[in-house]
Amino acid sequence: MQSELIEQLDAVATLLRSRTDLRPDVGIILGSGLGAFADSFTDATVIPYEEIPGFPTSSVPGHAGRLVIGRLGDAVVVAMQGRVHFYEGYSPAQVAFPARVLCRLGIKTLVVTNAAGGIRRDLAPGDLMRITDHINLGTMNPLHGPNDARLGPRFPDMSTAYDTTLGGLLDEVAAGLGADLRAGVYCFLSGPTYETPAEIRMLRVLGADAVGMSTVPEVIAAAHMGVPVVGISCITNFAAGIGDKPLSHEEVAQVAEQVKDRFTALLSAFLPAAARHRRG
C-alpha cells in the first residue's frame, strides 16, 4: 500500500537523521565499480544497508552496500555505495526504494551513475557519457499499483526526467576540467544476460547509445517525487557484436577501476556546483 510506503520512508528518514547532524543537498547512486568515490567524503557517517529497515542489499560484486553521508567541499552529500537490480529478484518498487529514501531526506538533486555498454560506435570503454534521456525496455515500472498523491502524481511527466539545466552545468564543469564528456541516450534492459548482437542492432535503430541493467527505476521514482536528476554512464565495454571478445563483469570492473580518477575528479567538482546551483 502506498500509505505504508510513506510511513516506511518517513521512518527510515527519521532513523538516518538521528545518525548524523548533516542534512544532504545532493544524493548520488554509485554504480558497479564506482563506489570508492564516497570514501573521499569528510565528516562522514557510514551506515550499512543491513542497518536500514526495508533497504534491499546487493549480491553483485562491486556494490559495497553502504550509505555514506558526509561533506564534499561546501556540499553535503548522501551516497549509495552500490544498488540492487531487478535481476537479483527484487520487485520494481524494492529497486526504487533507496532512491525514494534519498528524495525523502530532502535532497535537491539526484545524481545516478552506472556502468554501461557502448552501442554508438564512438563510445569506447573508458568514456563517460552524460545521460540525456532513456528508453525503458526492462518491462518494469516502480509506480505500478495504487498511487499516493503525497509522493507524486498518478501520471508523472518524463519529458525532462534528466534536468537540462543541471546537465548543462555538468557539461560546463567537465569542460573546465578538460574532461571529455559525451552525451547520449541510455537504454534499460532487465538482465542478467548481456544482449545479443541482434538486440544491439535493434537498440541502435531505436536510438539508444548505451545499454545497461539499472538506473531507470530510480530515475522514475525521483521524477515521481519531483527531484531533478543528472545521469552519468561509465562506458565499460563495447556492446555485443561491436567488440571482438565475450562480455564479462570482470571487464566492467576493470574499466571502472581505470576511469576512477577521472570519474572522481568530475564528481568532486560537479556535486558542490550542483548544490550551490540548487541553493541559489
C-alpha positions as CSV (number, residue, x, y, z in Angstrom):
1,M,0.0,0.0,0.0
2,Q,1.2,3.5,-0.8
3,S,0.3,4.8,2.6
4,E,2.5,2.2,4.1
5,L,5.3,3.2,1.8
6,I,5.2,6.8,3.0
7,E,5.2,5.6,6.6
8,Q,8.2,3.4,5.8
9,L,10.1,6.3,4.0
10,D,9.4,8.7,6.9
11,A,10.6,6.1,9.5
12,V,13.9,5.5,7.5
13,A,14.4,9.2,7.0
14,T,14.0,9.8,10.8
15,L,16.5,7.0,11.5
16,L,19.1,8.4,9.2
17,R,18.7,11.9,10.5
18,S,19.3,10.5,14.0
19,R,22.6,9.2,12.9
20,T,24.1,12.5,11.7
21,D,23.5,16.2,12.0
22,L,24.3,16.7,8.3
23,R,21.4,17.3,6.0
24,P,22.2,16.4,2.4
25,D,21.9,18.8,-0.5
26,V,22.7,16.2,-3.2
27,G,22.2,12.4,-3.4
28,I,24.3,10.1,-5.6
29,I,23.9,6.5,-6.5
30,L,27.2,4.9,-7.4
31,G,27.1,2.0,-9.8
32,S,29.3,-1.0,-10.5
33,G,32.9,-0.4,-9.5
34,L,32.3,3.3,-8.8
35,G,31.6,3.2,-5.1
36,A,35.0,4.3,-3.9
37,F,34.1,7.9,-4.7
38,A,32.3,8.2,-1.4
39,D,35.4,7.3,0.5
40,S,36.6,10.9,-0.1
41,F,33.9,12.5,2.0
42,T,34.8,14.3,5.2
43,D,32.8,14.2,8.5
44,A,31.3,11.0,7.1
45,T,28.7,8.7,8.7
46,V,28.7,5.2,7.1
47,I,25.6,3.1,7.5
48,P,25.5,-0.5,6.1
49,Y,22.3,-1.2,4.2
50,E,21.6,-4.1,6.6
51,E,21.0,-1.5,9.4
52,I,18.4,0.4,7.4
53,P,14.8,-1.1,7.6
54,G,13.5,-2.1,4.2
55,F,16.7,-1.3,2.4
56,P,17.5,-4.2,-0.1
57,T,21.0,-5.5,-0.3
58,S,23.0,-6.3,-3.4
59,S,24.5,-9.7,-4.3
60,V,26.6,-8.2,-7.1
61,P,30.4,-7.8,-6.8
62,G,31.4,-4.1,-6.8
63,H,28.4,-3.0,-4.8
64,A,29.6,-2.4,-1.2
65,G,26.1,-1.9,0.2
66,R,26.7,1.2,2.4
67,L,25.1,4.6,2.7
68,V,27.6,7.4,3.3
69,I,26.5,10.9,4.4
70,G,29.3,13.5,4.5
71,R,30.8,16.7,3.2
72,L,32.3,17.2,-0.3
73,G,33.6,20.8,-0.5
74,D,30.7,23.0,0.5
75,A,28.1,20.4,-0.3
76,V,26.5,17.8,2.0
77,V,26.1,14.6,0.0
78,V,24.4,11.3,0.7
79,A,25.9,8.5,-1.4
80,M,24.8,5.0,-2.1
81,Q,27.8,2.7,-2.5
82,G,26.0,0.2,-4.7
83,R,22.5,-0.6,-5.7
84,V,20.2,-3.5,-6.2
85,H,18.8,-4.7,-9.5
86,F,15.6,-6.3,-10.9
87,Y,17.5,-9.4,-12.0
88,E,18.5,-10.1,-8.4
89,G,14.9,-11.0,-7.7
90,Y,13.7,-7.7,-6.3
91,S,10.4,-6.0,-7.3
92,P,10.5,-2.7,-9.2
93,A,9.3,-0.9,-6.0
94,Q,12.1,-2.5,-4.0
95,V,14.7,-1.5,-6.6
96,A,13.4,2.1,-6.4
97,F,13.0,2.3,-2.6
98,P,16.6,3.5,-1.8
99,A,16.2,6.4,-4.3
100,R,12.9,7.3,-2.7
101,V,14.6,7.4,0.7
102,L,17.2,9.9,-0.6
103,C,14.5,12.0,-2.0
104,R,12.5,11.9,1.2
105,L,15.7,13.0,3.1
106,G,15.2,16.3,1.2
107,I,17.9,16.3,-1.5
108,K,17.5,18.9,-4.2
109,T,19.4,16.9,-6.9
110,L,19.9,13.2,-7.5
111,V,22.9,12.0,-9.5
112,V,22.7,8.5,-10.9
113,T,25.7,6.6,-12.2
114,N,26.1,3.3,-13.9
115,A,28.4,1.0,-15.9
116,A,27.1,0.6,-19.5
117,G,27.9,-1.0,-22.8
118,G,28.6,1.3,-25.7
119,I,26.2,1.0,-28.7
120,R,27.2,4.1,-30.6
121,R,30.5,3.3,-32.3
122,D,32.3,6.4,-31.0
123,L,31.6,5.3,-27.4
124,A,34.6,3.2,-26.3
125,P,35.5,1.6,-22.9
126,G,36.6,4.3,-20.5
127,D,34.4,7.0,-21.9
128,L,32.0,9.0,-19.7
129,M,28.5,9.8,-21.1
130,R,26.0,12.2,-19.7
131,I,22.6,10.6,-20.0
132,T,20.2,12.9,-21.9
133,D,17.3,10.6,-21.9
134,H,16.4,6.9,-21.5
135,I,14.5,4.1,-23.1
136,N,12.8,1.7,-20.7
137,L,12.7,-1.8,-22.2
138,G,13.0,-3.5,-18.8
139,T,9.2,-4.2,-18.8
140,M,9.0,-2.8,-15.3
141,N,7.9,0.4,-13.6
142,P,8.2,1.1,-9.9
143,L,5.0,3.2,-10.0
144,H,2.8,0.1,-10.8
145,G,0.0,-0.1,-8.4
146,P,-2.1,2.4,-6.3
147,N,-0.7,6.0,-6.3
148,D,-0.5,8.2,-3.3
149,A,-0.6,11.9,-4.3
150,R,1.6,12.8,-1.2
151,L,4.5,11.2,-3.1
152,G,3.7,12.4,-6.6
153,P,1.2,12.4,-9.4
154,R,-0.5,9.4,-10.9
155,F,0.9,10.1,-14.3
156,P,4.4,11.8,-14.0
157,D,5.8,13.7,-16.9
158,M,9.1,12.1,-18.0
159,S,9.9,14.6,-20.8
160,T,12.6,16.3,-18.6
161,A,13.5,13.4,-16.3
162,Y,17.1,14.4,-16.8
163,D,17.3,18.0,-15.9
164,T,18.6,20.1,-18.8
165,T,19.9,23.0,-16.7
166,L,21.9,20.7,-14.4
167,G,23.0,18.7,-17.4
168,G,24.4,21.9,-18.9
169,L,26.2,22.6,-15.6
170,L,27.8,19.2,-15.8
171,D,29.0,19.9,-19.3
172,E,30.5,23.2,-18.1
173,V,32.2,21.5,-15.2
174,A,33.6,18.8,-17.5
175,A,34.9,21.4,-20.0
176,G,36.6,23.3,-17.2
177,L,38.4,20.2,-16.2
178,G,39.4,19.4,-19.7
179,A,37.4,16.2,-19.4
180,D,35.9,14.5,-22.5
181,L,32.2,14.0,-21.6
182,R,30.0,12.5,-24.2
183,A,26.2,12.7,-24.3
184,G,23.6,10.1,-25.2
185,V,20.5,8.0,-24.6
186,Y,20.7,5.1,-22.1
187,C,18.6,2.0,-22.6
188,F,17.5,-0.1,-19.7
189,L,17.1,-3.9,-20.1
190,S,16.3,-6.2,-17.2
191,G,19.3,-8.6,-17.5
192,P,21.1,-10.5,-16.1
193,T,22.2,-11.8,-19.5
194,Y,24.1,-9.4,-21.8
195,E,22.4,-8.5,-25.0
196,T,22.6,-10.4,-28.2
197,P,24.2,-8.8,-31.3
198,A,20.7,-8.7,-32.9
199,E,19.3,-6.9,-29.9
200,I,22.0,-4.4,-30.0
201,R,21.3,-3.7,-33.7
202,M,17.6,-3.2,-32.7
203,L,18.6,-0.8,-29.9
204,R,20.7,1.2,-32.3
205,V,17.7,1.6,-34.6
206,L,15.6,2.7,-31.6
207,G,18.0,5.5,-30.8
208,A,19.9,4.0,-27.9
209,D,23.6,5.0,-27.4
210,A,24.4,2.8,-24.4
211,V,22.7,-0.1,-22.6
212,G,22.7,-1.3,-19.0
213,M,20.6,-3.1,-16.3
214,S,19.9,-0.4,-13.8
215,T,19.2,3.3,-13.2
216,V,15.8,3.8,-14.9
217,P,13.6,2.6,-12.0
218,E,15.5,5.1,-9.7
219,V,15.0,7.9,-12.2
220,I,11.3,7.2,-12.5
221,A,10.9,7.3,-8.7
222,A,12.8,10.6,-8.4
223,A,10.8,12.1,-11.2
224,H,7.6,11.0,-9.5
225,M,8.8,12.8,-6.3
226,G,9.8,16.0,-8.2
227,V,13.6,15.7,-7.7
228,P,15.8,16.7,-10.6
229,V,18.2,14.1,-12.0
230,V,21.6,14.1,-13.6
231,G,22.9,10.8,-15.0
232,I,26.4,9.6,-16.0
233,S,27.3,6.3,-17.6
234,C,30.7,4.9,-17.5
235,I,31.2,3.0,-20.8
236,T,32.9,-0.2,-19.7
237,N,32.7,-2.3,-22.8
238,F,31.5,-2.4,-26.4
239,A,28.0,-3.9,-26.7
240,A,27.6,-7.3,-28.2
241,G,28.5,-7.6,-31.8
242,I,30.6,-4.4,-31.8
243,G,33.7,-5.7,-29.9
244,D,35.5,-8.9,-30.7
245,K,35.6,-10.6,-27.3
246,P,33.0,-12.1,-24.9
247,L,31.3,-9.7,-22.4
248,S,32.1,-10.2,-18.7
249,H,31.5,-8.5,-15.4
250,E,35.3,-8.7,-14.8
251,E,35.8,-6.4,-17.7
252,V,33.2,-4.0,-16.4
253,A,35.0,-3.8,-13.0
254,Q,38.5,-3.4,-14.6
255,V,37.4,-0.5,-16.8
256,A,35.6,1.2,-13.9
257,E,38.8,1.0,-11.9
258,Q,40.8,2.5,-14.8
259,V,38.4,5.6,-15.0
260,K,38.1,6.0,-11.3
261,D,40.4,9.1,-11.1
262,R,38.7,10.9,-14.0
263,F,35.2,10.0,-12.6
264,T,36.2,11.1,-9.1
265,A,37.5,14.5,-10.4
266,L,34.4,15.2,-12.3
267,L,32.0,14.3,-9.5
268,S,34.2,16.2,-6.9
269,A,33.8,19.4,-9.0
270,F,30.2,18.9,-10.0
271,L,28.4,17.9,-6.8
272,P,29.3,21.1,-4.9
273,A,28.5,23.2,-8.1
274,A,25.1,21.4,-8.3
275,A,24.4,22.1,-4.6
276,R,25.2,25.8,-5.0
277,H,23.0,26.0,-8.1
278,R,20.0,24.5,-6.3
279,R,20.5,26.6,-3.2
280,G,20.8,29.7,-5.3
